[in-house]
Protein backbone atom coordinates (compact mmCIF):
# COMPACT_ATOMS: atom_id res chain seq x y z
CA UNK A 1 0.00 0.00 0.00
CA UNK A 2 2.96 2.34 0.13
CA UNK A 3 3.27 5.21 2.59
CA UNK A 4 0.70 5.20 5.40
CA UNK A 5 -1.48 8.32 5.25
CA UNK A 6 -2.67 10.00 8.44
CA UNK A 7 -5.99 8.45 9.44
CA UNK A 8 -9.03 10.69 8.93
CA UNK A 9 -9.82 10.42 12.63
CA UNK A 10 -6.35 11.74 13.50
CA UNK A 11 -7.22 14.93 11.63
CA UNK A 12 -9.99 15.57 14.16
CA UNK A 13 -7.33 16.49 16.73
CA UNK A 14 -8.74 14.49 19.63
CA UNK A 15 -6.21 13.25 22.17
CA UNK A 16 -6.06 10.38 24.69
CA UNK A 17 -8.25 10.92 27.72
CA UNK A 18 -10.68 13.32 26.05
CA UNK A 19 -14.43 12.71 26.28
CA UNK A 20 -16.03 12.81 22.84
CA UNK A 21 -19.81 12.85 22.54
CA UNK A 22 -21.59 11.45 19.50
CA UNK A 23 -24.90 12.72 18.14
CA UNK A 24 -26.96 11.37 15.26
CA UNK A 25 -25.69 7.80 15.30
CA UNK A 26 -27.52 5.53 12.86
CA UNK A 27 -27.07 2.36 10.84
CA UNK A 28 -25.44 4.39 8.08
CA UNK A 29 -22.51 5.81 10.08
CA UNK A 30 -18.97 4.74 9.26
CA UNK A 31 -18.02 2.21 11.94
CA UNK A 32 -14.34 2.19 10.95
CA UNK A 33 -14.15 5.95 11.50
CA UNK A 34 -15.93 5.64 14.87
CA UNK A 35 -13.40 2.97 15.90
CA UNK A 36 -10.50 5.22 14.89
CA UNK A 37 -11.88 8.09 16.98
CA UNK A 38 -12.36 5.77 19.97
CA UNK A 39 -8.79 4.52 19.55
CA UNK A 40 -7.46 8.11 19.44
CA UNK A 41 -9.15 9.05 22.74
CA UNK A 42 -8.71 5.65 24.35
CA UNK A 43 -12.37 5.11 25.23
CA UNK A 44 -15.80 4.66 23.72
CA UNK A 45 -17.71 7.67 22.44
CA UNK A 46 -20.40 8.85 24.86
CA UNK A 47 -23.95 9.07 23.55
CA UNK A 48 -26.49 11.88 23.32
CA UNK A 49 -27.75 11.24 26.86
CA UNK A 50 -24.36 11.97 28.46
CA UNK A 51 -24.84 15.09 30.60
CA UNK A 52 -21.37 16.02 31.79
CA UNK A 53 -18.90 18.37 30.07
CA UNK A 54 -17.26 16.98 26.93
CA UNK A 55 -14.02 17.84 25.14
CA UNK A 56 -15.36 17.29 21.66
CA UNK A 57 -18.42 16.38 19.65
CA UNK A 58 -19.09 14.40 16.50
CA UNK A 59 -22.46 14.98 14.85
CA UNK A 60 -23.63 12.61 12.10
CA UNK A 61 -26.15 14.71 10.17
CA UNK A 62 -28.33 14.02 7.16
CA UNK A 63 -30.57 16.45 5.28
CA UNK A 64 -33.73 14.81 6.63
CA UNK A 65 -32.61 14.90 10.29
CA UNK A 66 -34.44 18.12 11.17
CA UNK A 67 -33.12 21.52 12.21
CA UNK A 68 -29.32 21.64 12.15
CA UNK A 69 -29.19 24.94 14.04
CA UNK A 70 -31.16 23.41 16.95
CA UNK A 71 -28.80 20.42 16.99
CA UNK A 72 -25.70 22.64 17.09
CA UNK A 73 -27.13 24.78 19.90
CA UNK A 74 -27.87 21.59 21.89
CA UNK A 75 -24.35 20.29 21.25
CA UNK A 76 -22.78 23.47 22.62
CA UNK A 77 -24.54 23.18 25.99
CA UNK A 78 -22.20 20.42 27.20
CA UNK A 79 -19.08 21.29 25.23
CA UNK A 80 -16.08 22.57 27.19
CA UNK A 81 -14.66 25.94 26.15
CA UNK A 82 -12.37 25.34 23.21
CA UNK A 83 -13.93 21.96 22.51
CA UNK A 84 -14.07 20.74 18.94
CA UNK A 85 -17.27 20.15 16.97
CA UNK A 86 -17.10 17.96 13.88
CA UNK A 87 -20.16 17.80 11.65
CA UNK A 88 -20.22 14.66 9.52
CA UNK A 89 -22.53 14.80 6.51
CA UNK A 90 -23.06 12.53 3.51
CA UNK A 91 -20.85 13.46 0.55
CA UNK A 92 -22.39 15.25 -2.46
CA UNK A 93 -24.47 12.85 -4.53
CA UNK A 94 -25.21 10.62 -1.50
CA UNK A 95 -28.64 10.35 0.13
CA UNK A 96 -28.98 12.95 2.87
CA UNK A 97 -26.30 15.32 1.52
CA UNK A 98 -26.37 18.74 3.22
CA UNK A 99 -25.30 21.78 1.16
CA UNK A 100 -22.32 23.73 2.49
CA UNK A 101 -24.28 27.02 2.61
CA UNK A 102 -26.85 25.28 4.82
CA UNK A 103 -24.07 24.14 7.17
CA UNK A 104 -22.56 27.64 7.20
CA UNK A 105 -25.90 29.28 7.96
CA UNK A 106 -26.75 26.86 10.79
CA UNK A 107 -23.26 27.18 12.27
CA UNK A 108 -23.37 30.99 12.16
CA UNK A 109 -26.80 31.07 13.83
CA UNK A 110 -25.48 28.76 16.57
CA UNK A 111 -22.43 31.00 17.14
CA UNK A 112 -19.95 28.81 15.25
CA UNK A 113 -18.28 28.97 11.88
CA UNK A 114 -17.27 26.26 9.46
CA UNK A 115 -13.50 26.30 9.05
CA UNK A 116 -12.58 23.27 6.93
CA UNK A 117 -14.23 20.34 5.19
CA UNK A 118 -12.61 17.14 3.96
CA UNK A 119 -13.55 13.61 2.94
CA UNK A 120 -13.39 11.42 6.03
CA UNK A 121 -14.92 8.11 4.90
CA UNK A 122 -16.26 6.58 1.68
CA UNK A 123 -19.69 8.20 2.15
CA UNK A 124 -19.00 11.01 4.63
CA UNK A 125 -17.43 14.46 4.71
CA UNK A 126 -16.33 16.18 7.92
CA UNK A 127 -16.69 19.91 8.58
CA UNK A 128 -14.89 21.49 11.53
CA UNK A 129 -17.05 23.99 13.38
CA UNK A 130 -15.14 26.44 15.55
CA UNK A 131 -16.37 28.77 18.21
CA UNK A 132 -16.63 32.35 16.98
CA UNK A 133 -15.19 33.56 20.26
CA UNK A 134 -17.21 35.55 22.72
CA UNK A 135 -16.79 39.23 23.46
CA UNK A 136 -13.75 40.09 25.50
C-alpha positions in Angstrom: 0.0 0.0 0.0 3.0 2.3 0.1 3.3 5.2 2.6 0.7 5.2 5.4 -1.5 8.3 5.3 -2.7 10.0 8.4 -6.0 8.5 9.4 -9.0 10.7 8.9 -9.8 10.4 12.6 -6.3 11.7 13.5 -7.2 14.9 11.6 -10.0 15.6 14.2 -7.3 16.5 16.7 -8.7 14.5 19.6 -6.2 13.3 22.2 -6.1 10.4 24.7 -8.3 10.9 27.7 -10.7 13.3 26.1 -14.4 12.7 26.3 -16.0 12.8 22.8 -19.8 12.8 22.5 -21.6 11.4 19.5 -24.9 12.7 18.1 -27.0 11.4 15.3 -25.7 7.8 15.3 -27.5 5.5 12.9 -27.1 2.4 10.8 -25.4 4.4 8.1 -22.5 5.8 10.1 -19.0 4.7 9.3 -18.0 2.2 11.9 -14.3 2.2 11.0 -14.1 5.9 11.5 -15.9 5.6 14.9 -13.4 3.0 15.9 -10.5 5.2 14.9 -11.9 8.1 17.0 -12.4 5.8 20.0 -8.8 4.5 19.5 -7.5 8.1 19.4 -9.2 9.1 22.7 -8.7 5.6 24.4 -12.4 5.1 25.2 -15.8 4.7 23.7 -17.7 7.7 22.4 -20.4 8.8 24.9 -24.0 9.1 23.5 -26.5 11.9 23.3 -27.7 11.2 26.9 -24.4 12.0 28.5 -24.8 15.1 30.6 -21.4 16.0 31.8 -18.9 18.4 30.1 -17.3 17.0 26.9 -14.0 17.8 25.1 -15.4 17.3 21.7 -18.4 16.4 19.7 -19.1 14.4 16.5 -22.5 15.0 14.8 -23.6 12.6 12.1 -26.2 14.7 10.2 -28.3 14.0 7.2 -30.6 16.5 5.3 -33.7 14.8 6.6 -32.6 14.9 10.3 -34.4 18.1 11.2 -33.1 21.5 12.2 -29.3 21.6 12.1 -29.2 24.9 14.0 -31.2 23.4 16.9 -28.8 20.4 17.0 -25.7 22.6 17.1 -27.1 24.8 19.9 -27.9 21.6 21.9 -24.3 20.3 21.3 -22.8 23.5 22.6 -24.5 23.2 26.0 -22.2 20.4 27.2 -19.1 21.3 25.2 -16.1 22.6 27.2 -14.7 25.9 26.1 -12.4 25.3 23.2 -13.9 22.0 22.5 -14.1 20.7 18.9 -17.3 20.2 17.0 -17.1 18.0 13.9 -20.2 17.8 11.7 -20.2 14.7 9.5 -22.5 14.8 6.5 -23.1 12.5 3.5 -20.9 13.5 0.5 -22.4 15.2 -2.5 -24.5 12.9 -4.5 -25.2 10.6 -1.5 -28.6 10.4 0.1 -29.0 12.9 2.9 -26.3 15.3 1.5 -26.4 18.7 3.2 -25.3 21.8 1.2 -22.3 23.7 2.5 -24.3 27.0 2.6 -26.8 25.3 4.8 -24.1 24.1 7.2 -22.6 27.6 7.2 -25.9 29.3 8.0 -26.8 26.9 10.8 -23.3 27.2 12.3 -23.4 31.0 12.2 -26.8 31.1 13.8 -25.5 28.8 16.6 -22.4 31.0 17.1 -20.0 28.8 15.2 -18.3 29.0 11.9 -17.3 26.3 9.5 -13.5 26.3 9.0 -12.6 23.3 6.9 -14.2 20.3 5.2 -12.6 17.1 4.0 -13.6 13.6 2.9 -13.4 11.4 6.0 -14.9 8.1 4.9 -16.3 6.6 1.7 -19.7 8.2 2.2 -19.0 11.0 4.6 -17.4 14.5 4.7 -16.3 16.2 7.9 -16.7 19.9 8.6 -14.9 21.5 11.5 -17.1 24.0 13.4 -15.1 26.4 15.6 -16.4 28.8 18.2 -16.6 32.3 17.0 -15.2 33.6 20.3 -17.2 35.5 22.7 -16.8 39.2 23.5 -13.7 40.1 25.5 
